[in-house]
Amino acid sequence: MFLSQSFDQMFKTVQSGPFGGGHGEKMWRSVLSQEYAKAVAESGDTGIAQSISGMMRAYDNTSGAD
């Protein structure tokens, strides 16, 4: 769900080319977002866990300094 919403937000910033746009693109864009999200989730390599882990370690190191 999170990945699908992330792709939806990213697609909102993409401008359609000369052959894009219209009702059809709007209708299928959510399906494309879901499929991209599914592919990324299946690969298991989003990098989110590594990023969060690094932030937590940094927070833990700074919170004990007081």
Buried (B, 14 or more C-beta within 10 A) or exposed (E): EEBBEBBBEEBEEEEEEEEEEEEEEEEEBEEEBBEBBEEBBEEEEBEEEEEEEEEEEEEEEEEEEE
